[in-house]
Amino acid sequence: MPSRSSPVAPILIAVLFVAIPLGAYAAGYFWLGKRTDWYSTQSNAHETIERSYPHLGLMLVYQPAGKLESWLRRIDVEISLGDD
């Protein structure tokens, strides 16, 4: 009689190697940077969100997340190097 493998192991492996790093990346995108909202002078609508990061490496790592946020929210999102 052949033994059946548990379906839990592949799910746990996927969580460990995919979901946790993606969650940490998203959390870092929102918490490690400083957000500045820029509004239009003619209306009170969002024009741009600027996210500034204190290190060049962080700025470069979070460029794809900024493009994704820009596409999802349909507004300009700029990723920049901050002064702090």
trRosetta pair geometry for C-beta under 8 A, 3 or more apart (Angstrom, degrees):
i j d omega theta_ij theta_ji phi_ij phi_ji
5 9 7.0 -64 167 29 104 131
6 9 5.6 102 82 -11 94 96
7 10 6.5 -50 -166 37 55 104
7 11 6.6 53 144 -18 75 111
8 11 5.7 -66 -155 42 38 113
8 12 6.1 36 154 -21 73 108
9 12 5.8 -56 -145 37 29 110
9 13 6.4 30 157 -19 64 106
10 13 5.5 -54 -145 37 34 113
10 14 6.3 37 155 -21 66 104
11 14 5.7 -53 -150 35 31 112
11 15 6.5 31 152 -18 64 105
12 15 5.6 -53 -147 36 33 111
12 16 6.2 31 156 -18 66 108
13 16 5.8 -56 -146 38 30 110
13 17 6.1 -3 167 7 66 115
14 17 6.6 -73 -136 51 22 89
14 18 5.3 -27 -176 26 65 123
14 19 6.8 60 135 -14 74 102
15 18 7.1 -65 -106 53 13 81
15 19 4.7 -34 -141 36 55 127
15 20 6.5 69 158 -28 65 94
16 19 7.8 30 -8 44 15 87
16 20 6.1 -9 -147 8 30 130
17 20 7.7 30 -31 38 8 100
17 21 7.3 -10 180 1 35 118
18 21 6.8 -77 -156 41 17 99
18 22 6.3 6 162 -10 60 117
19 22 5.9 -63 -145 42 28 109
19 23 6.1 30 159 -21 66 110
20 23 5.7 -54 -144 37 29 113
20 24 6.4 28 157 -18 63 106
21 24 5.6 -55 -145 38 33 111
21 25 6.3 38 154 -23 66 105
22 25 5.5 -51 -147 34 33 115
22 26 6.4 30 155 -16 65 105
23 26 5.9 -54 -146 38 31 108
23 27 6.2 30 155 -18 65 108
24 27 5.7 -53 -143 38 30 112
24 28 6.3 32 156 -19 63 107
25 28 5.9 -58 -150 37 27 110
25 29 6.5 34 151 -27 62 104
25 65 7.1 -171 152 -70 100 133
26 29 5.5 -48 -150 27 33 117
26 30 6.8 16 159 -5 64 105
26 65 7.3 168 -108 -130 58 133
27 30 6.4 -67 -153 43 31 99
27 31 5.7 -5 165 8 70 123
28 31 6.3 -72 -124 53 25 91
28 32 4.8 6 -170 -8 71 126
28 58 7.7 -131 161 -142 114 105
28 62 7.4 -137 115 -80 97 117
29 32 7.2 -17 -78 35 8 98
29 33 7.0 -19 -178 8 41 120
29 51 7.7 9 180 174 74 160
29 62 5.1 148 -116 -133 85 117
29 65 4.5 -106 -117 141 145 161
29 66 8.0 -165 -155 -53 115 66
30 33 7.5 -93 -159 41 12 93
32 53 6.3 28 123 -127 99 99
32 54 8.0 -107 166 17 88 94
32 58 6.1 -127 130 -155 135 142
32 62 8.0 -165 71 -53 118 147
33 51 4.3 45 137 179 149 96
33 52 6.0 153 -165 70 96 33
33 53 4.7 -57 -101 -77 95 76
33 58 7.3 176 -72 145 92 126
33 62 7.0 -138 -44 94 136 172
33 79 7.9 -75 -124 -137 157 82
33 82 7.4 155 -150 -22 76 133
34 51 7.1 154 72 -155 41 52
34 52 5.0 -21 57 59 96 92
34 53 7.9 179 16 -75 73 33
34 82 5.7 90 31 -100 120 155
34 84 7.2 89 -27 28 140 128
35 49 6.4 -24 -159 -171 97 101
35 50 7.3 142 -157 79 46 53
35 51 5.6 -18 -98 -100 68 75
36 49 7.4 149 77 -163 48 52
36 50 4.4 -15 61 62 100 104
36 51 7.9 -174 22 -76 70 31
36 52 7.1 26 0 -5 111 107
37 46 6.5 -75 -162 -124 105 95
37 48 7.8 157 -160 89 44 53
37 49 5.9 -23 -105 -108 64 72
37 50 7.9 -161 -74 23 20 75
38 46 7.7 86 75 -161 54 63
38 47 5.1 -64 108 67 92 104
38 48 4.3 4 54 60 119 93
38 49 7.4 -159 21 -78 79 26
38 50 6.6 60 -18 -13 110 104
39 43 8.0 -123 173 95 95 57
39 44 6.1 -16 -170 -155 135 47
39 45 6.9 144 -153 76 83 32
39 46 6.3 -67 -105 -107 68 36
39 47 5.9 128 -150 3 18 97
40 43 4.9 20 83 53 128 74
40 44 7.4 -120 58 -72 86 7
40 45 5.3 13 17 60 122 81
40 46 7.9 53 -12 103 88 8
40 47 4.8 129 -58 -57 74 114
46 49 6.9 -4 -171 -49 123 87
46 75 5.1 -16 115 -128 117 160
47 75 7.1 149 159 -162 15 110
47 76 6.8 -11 150 37 60 112
48 75 6.7 -172 -99 159 31 101
48 76 4.3 -32 -110 83 84 109
48 77 7.3 160 -163 -89 67 27
48 78 6.1 16 -177 -5 118 108
49 69 7.5 -76 70 131 138 129
49 73 7.8 21 3 89 135 158
49 75 6.5 83 -5 107 96 120
49 76 7.3 176 27 96 62 59
49 77 4.9 -13 67 -113 99 76
49 78 7.3 -179 89 26 48 68
50 77 7.8 165 -87 -162 28 51
50 78 4.7 -18 -111 67 75 104
50 80 6.0 -9 -169 12 103 121
51 62 7.2 -93 111 129 134 138
51 66 6.4 -149 42 -99 126 111
51 77 6.8 11 0 -177 107 96
51 78 7.3 175 27 86 64 52
51 79 5.5 -20 70 -110 96 65
51 80 7.3 154 81 26 45 70
52 59 8.0 -17 -156 -97 48 106
52 79 7.8 146 -93 -167 36 45
52 80 4.7 -32 -103 78 83 90
52 81 6.6 21 -156 124 88 10
52 82 3.2 106 144 -67 116 99
52 83 7.8 7 155 5 145 60
53 58 3.9 -144 168 105 142 117
53 59 4.6 -169 55 -67 122 71
53 62 6.5 138 -47 32 147 136
53 79 7.2 5 -3 -172 110 90
53 80 7.6 166 21 85 70 41
53 81 6.6 -50 67 -117 72 46
53 82 6.0 171 59 6 16 102
54 58 6.9 42 52 39 61 142
54 81 7.9 58 -156 -165 13 67
54 82 5.4 -47 -81 67 51 106
54 84 5.2 -67 -102 94 108 73
55 58 4.7 90 66 7 90 102
55 59 7.0 -154 96 -7 48 87
55 81 7.9 -75 125 -136 9 93
56 59 5.5 -55 -150 35 35 115
56 60 6.3 30 156 -16 68 106
56 81 6.0 -6 -90 -106 65 126
57 60 5.9 -58 -149 38 30 107
57 61 6.2 29 155 -20 66 109
58 61 5.7 -56 -142 37 32 111
58 62 6.1 10 166 -3 67 114
59 62 6.5 -72 -145 46 22 96
59 63 7.1 49 153 -53 59 88
59 79 5.7 146 -158 150 77 103
59 80 6.8 -42 -131 148 125 13
59 81 5.1 -49 -59 -77 156 75
60 63 5.9 -24 -157 -14 35 116
62 65 4.8 -51 -160 42 71 117
62 66 6.0 79 140 -28 82 97
62 79 5.7 -179 102 -137 95 141
63 66 5.7 -56 -151 34 32 114
63 67 6.7 31 154 -17 65 103
63 79 5.4 -148 -99 59 58 154
64 67 5.6 -53 -150 35 36 111
64 68 6.4 36 152 -19 67 105
65 68 5.5 -52 -147 38 34 113
65 69 6.3 36 153 -19 66 104
66 69 5.7 -51 -144 37 31 110
66 70 6.3 35 154 -21 63 106
66 77 4.7 -160 -169 118 82 115
66 78 7.2 7 -174 175 138 7
66 79 4.1 -116 -49 -42 161 115
67 70 5.6 -52 -147 36 31 115
67 71 6.4 30 154 -18 64 106
67 77 7.5 -154 -75 69 22 113
68 71 5.8 -56 -148 37 31 110
68 72 6.2 25 157 -15 66 110
69 72 5.8 -58 -141 41 30 107
69 73 5.8 5 168 2 68 115
69 77 4.8 54 92 -36 108 171
70 73 6.6 -66 -132 50 20 93
70 74 7.8 88 168 -85 51 11
70 75 6.6 -111 -140 81 65 47
70 76 6.1 6 -133 -141 114 27
70 77 4.0 -133 -68 21 91 101
71 74 7.5 17 -176 -72 25 50
73 77 7.2 90 50 -45 127 117
